Amino acid sequence: MKRILVIFAILCAVFLTFPASAQHTAWRQATPAELAAALPARAPVENERIETEMRTASGIVDGRGRMIAGVVLITAGYSADGKYSHYLVVQAPVEIGGVQLQPGNYAFGWTRAGNGNALAVHFNVAATGAPVGTAKAQWIAGSARVVSLRIWTPEEKSLIQIGRFGLPYQLTGK
């Protein structure tokens, strides 16, 4: 009887911890409350604190609470107008369109590229404006929905959508 109880206890421990470890790395859409807690109402970009449009916020979070989230910047009247359009909080290493981003805060903007069927997205360190790299966002074929910003979970698309354009990303850290 004692042996059966020990085996039962071991099996319970295995089955109870397995789902937790599987959820530990799974990514899901961040809730509005999580986005509000992670993203600033006024983003520190270079020497300014630029207002953000929280209704445009989007992000993903993993089982450990690490988030990748972004929001549109309201840049009219700021020196960043035309240079930056979005603010991005990265809490897990990620590669976006070939640009490696380590945990930190970034500002990015875009310009039309090609025949208008792509965007050149320029990433900068938010606090200093130092350039990090440029990625190419492609037109999303068949996309009728235009969004200011949407960060899809890796299980869905591994894509950051800006308007009708998409930037592929890969999570590079554990």
C-alpha positions in Angstrom: 0.0 0.0 0.0 2.8 2.4 0.9 4.5 1.6 -2.5 1.2 2.5 -4.4 1.0 5.8 -2.5 4.6 6.7 -3.4 4.0 5.8 -7.1 0.7 7.8 -7.1 2.5 10.8 -5.5 5.3 10.7 -8.2 2.7 10.4 -11.0 0.8 13.4 -9.6 3.9 15.5 -9.3 4.9 14.7 -12.9 1.4 15.4 -14.4 0.9 18.6 -12.3 4.3 20.1 -13.3 4.2 19.1 -17.0 1.5 21.5 -18.0 3.1 24.3 -16.0 6.4 23.8 -17.7 4.7 23.7 -21.1 2.8 27.0 -20.3 6.1 28.4 -19.0 7.3 29.1 -22.6 4.0 29.5 -24.4 3.2 33.0 -25.7 -0.3 34.5 -25.7 -1.9 37.9 -26.5 -1.3 40.4 -23.7 -4.4 41.7 -21.9 -5.3 45.4 -21.9 -4.3 45.6 -18.3 -0.9 44.0 -19.0 -0.3 46.4 -21.9 -1.3 49.4 -19.8 1.2 48.3 -17.1 4.1 47.7 -19.5 3.7 50.6 -21.9 4.1 54.2 -20.9 1.4 56.9 -21.4 4.4 59.2 -22.4 7.2 57.3 -24.0 10.8 58.5 -23.3 12.2 58.9 -26.8 15.5 60.7 -27.1 15.1 64.0 -25.1 11.2 64.0 -25.2 8.3 62.2 -23.6 6.0 61.5 -26.4 2.3 60.7 -25.9 1.1 57.2 -26.8 -2.2 56.1 -28.2 -3.0 53.2 -25.8 -6.0 52.0 -27.9 -3.5 50.9 -30.5 -1.4 48.9 -28.1 -0.6 45.3 -28.9 1.6 42.7 -27.4 2.4 39.1 -26.5 3.5 37.7 -23.1 5.0 34.4 -22.1 4.4 32.1 -19.1 7.2 33.9 -17.3 5.6 37.3 -17.7 8.1 38.5 -20.4 6.4 40.8 -22.9 7.0 42.1 -26.4 4.6 45.0 -26.8 4.2 48.2 -28.9 2.0 51.2 -29.2 1.6 54.1 -31.7 3.4 57.4 -30.8 1.5 60.7 -31.2 4.5 62.6 -32.7 2.8 65.7 -34.0 4.6 68.7 -32.6 7.6 66.7 -31.4 11.0 66.6 -33.1 10.5 62.9 -33.6 7.6 63.6 -36.0 8.3 61.7 -39.2 11.2 59.8 -37.7 9.3 57.5 -35.3 5.8 56.2 -35.4 5.8 53.4 -32.7 7.3 52.6 -29.4 8.3 49.0 -28.6 9.1 47.3 -25.3 11.1 44.1 -25.6 11.6 41.9 -22.5 12.8 38.8 -24.4 15.4 38.7 -27.2 13.8 38.8 -30.6 14.8 39.0 -34.2 12.5 41.2 -36.3 13.0 41.0 -40.0 16.7 40.2 -39.5 17.2 43.0 -36.8 18.3 41.6 -33.5 16.7 43.3 -30.5 17.8 42.6 -26.9 15.6 43.4 -24.0 15.0 47.2 -23.9 12.9 50.0 -25.3 12.9 50.9 -28.9 11.3 53.5 -31.2 10.7 52.8 -34.8 9.4 54.5 -37.9 9.0 53.5 -41.5 9.3 54.8 -45.0 7.8 53.4 -48.2 10.0 51.0 -50.1 10.0 49.4 -53.5 6.9 50.1 -55.6 4.9 50.9 -52.5 4.5 47.2 -51.7 6.9 47.2 -48.8 8.0 49.4 -45.9 11.6 50.0 -44.7 11.2 49.9 -40.9 14.0 51.7 -39.0 14.6 50.6 -35.3 16.3 52.9 -32.9 17.2 52.7 -29.2 14.4 54.8 -27.7 16.5 56.7 -25.0 19.3 57.7 -27.3 18.0 57.5 -30.9 20.9 55.2 -31.8 20.1 53.2 -34.9 19.8 49.4 -34.4 18.9 48.3 -37.9 16.4 48.3 -40.7 13.9 45.6 -41.6 11.6 45.2 -44.6 7.9 44.8 -44.0 6.1 43.1 -46.9 2.5 43.6 -48.1 0.3 40.9 -46.5 -1.4 39.3 -49.4 -5.2 39.0 -49.0 -5.2 41.3 -46.0 -8.2 43.5 -46.0 -7.9 44.6 -42.4 -5.7 47.6 -41.7 -4.3 47.9 -38.1 -2.1 50.5 -36.5 -0.1 47.7 -34.9 -0.7 44.1 -34.1 1.8 41.6 -32.7 0.7 38.1 -33.5 1.6 35.2 -31.2 4.3 32.8 -32.6 1.6 30.1 -32.6 -0.5 32.2 -35.0 1.8 34.0 -37.4 5.1 35.2 -35.9 4.3 38.5 -37.5 4.2 42.2 -36.5 1.6 43.9 -38.6 1.8 47.6 -39.4 -1.2 48.7 -41.5 -1.3 46.0 -44.2 2.4 45.2 -44.0 4.0 42.5 -42.0 7.4 42.0 -40.4 8.3 38.4 -39.5 9.9 37.8 -36.1 11.6 35.0 -34.3 12.1 34.7 -30.5 15.8 34.1 -30.0 16.0 33.7 -26.2 14.9 31.0 -23.9 
